[in-house]
Amino acid sequence: MARMAIEVKCPCCHTTLKVDAETGVVLTHKEPEKPKPIDDIRVAVAALKTDAARREDVFQKSLADHKTRQSTLDKKFDELFKQAKESPNEKPFRPDFDLD
């Protein structure tokens, strides 16, 4: 009878394991290729600076969205309030179980 081997990838360290299905023993393991060390420190510093600039841009956009959020919600509320005043004859929604 042929032995079944299951190949599993670890979600934590991304190592690929080949496990015997019958006994549960790890037959082989293959670690992922590690990134190369930094050869030039100037390249690494430039990458960190561009990453910092990108983070700052994302933060500023989020901050601007947060500042305008209240005015956007106020506009939406005013529009819906105006629609409710224009059609007062409509009955309010009542679920079936509230009709007791």
Residue pairs with C-beta under 8 A, 6 or more apart in sequence:
3 20
3 21
3 22
4 20
4 21
4 22
5 18
5 19
5 20
5 21
5 27
6 18
6 19
6 20
6 21
7 16
7 17
7 18
7 19
8 16
8 17
8 18
8 19
9 15
9 16
9 17
10 16
10 17
13 31
13 32
14 32
15 29
15 30
15 31
15 32
16 29
16 30
16 32
17 26
17 28
17 29
18 26
18 27
18 28
18 29
19 25
19 26
19 27
20 26
20 27
38 44
